[in-house]
């Protein structure tokens, strides 16, 4: 009978292999191109290991990619995203890191609130134009004078 230790080792290897992702896996999951993933590698957001010539992505890389894409949707620069993702990876949650994060969030909150205000103003203007158009369309049709042939 095999010892429990020997049974656990192959299971651990299988689990590691199951959690390994290819560039195609990530591209399909997040609906982005492999080229975008390689770009994120170039700027240091992802650090896959290699199996021969193939890139092998871990769950850590997957999480970093997810955070990167979320940061992009929020309008963060890649430099800001890298700082935040690196902070996520950091074992320590130091006061300076948290203060820097709060500053980035405050700046983006202010920007988004300004954008929301601009959108609300624009929507109100569109509503006024729509109302005016509907009012004009609801007026009784005016008789047009027949055109004379010249």
C-alpha positions, 0 to 999 in steps of 0.5 A: 500500500502506498503511503499518503505522502506519495499519493499527495505528490502526484495530486499536487503536480496535477493541481499545478498543471491544472492551474497553469494557463496559456496565453490563449487561455487568458486571451479567451477568458478576458476577451483580449488579444495575445499581443495585449498580454505580451504588452502587459508582460513588457511593462512588467505587469505579468511575469509568466514562467517558461516551459520551453518556448511557451509562456506558462501563466499562474493564477497569480498572473491571471489575478494581475491581469484581471486587476490590470484590466479593471484599472484600465476600465477605471481610466488608470494609467499603466504606471498607476496600475502597476503600482497598485498591482505591485502593492496587491502582491506586496506582503506588507501593507505599509502606510505609504503604500496605502496613502499613495493608493488613497491619493490615486483613488481620490484623483480618479473619483474627482475625475469620474464625478466631473465626467458624471456631471458633464454627462448629466448636463449633456443628457438634460440638453438632449432631453430639451432638444427632444422635447422641442422636436416633439412639440414641433412635430405635434403642431398641426400641419401648416398648409404649404403654398403651392409652388409655382412653376417658373 
